[in-house]
Amino acid sequence: MTELHPSVVALVALAANIAANHPNRGLCQLDKLKQYGVPRNQVDTVIEIARHIRDEAGQKNDAAFDEALAAKHADTRLAAIPGGEACCTPTAGGKSCC
């Protein structure tokens, strides 16, 4: 099995920390990425995509909660989390996260 290059691991960890709203925010990965020579524009792209995924997830969770809340206030069963929408939308900068 081929192991991932440490720079790839650092990029993945940075993205995961940002997307998960981890308290450390992946800041320790930035020094590693600089040491590995990862270009700033690549790091910026990873940050943009991770933030977009985090924000999109929050919006979808809020919408599902609001729908369930409205259903509860109407004395109906809680609505299911909506499905069937596109699995991914581009970031504001036009980057694909899929």
Sequence and secondary structure as in RCSB ss.txt:
>XXXX:A:sequence
MTELHPSVVALVALAANIAANHPNRGLCQLDKLKQYGVPRNQVDTVIEIARHIRDEAGQKNDAAFDEALAAKHAD
TRLAAIPGGEACCTPTAGGKSCC
>XXXX:A:secstr
     HHHHHHHHHHHHHHTT TTTTHHHHHHHHHTT  HHHHHHHHHHHHHHHHHHHHHHHHHHHHHHHHHHTT
S        S S    TTS    
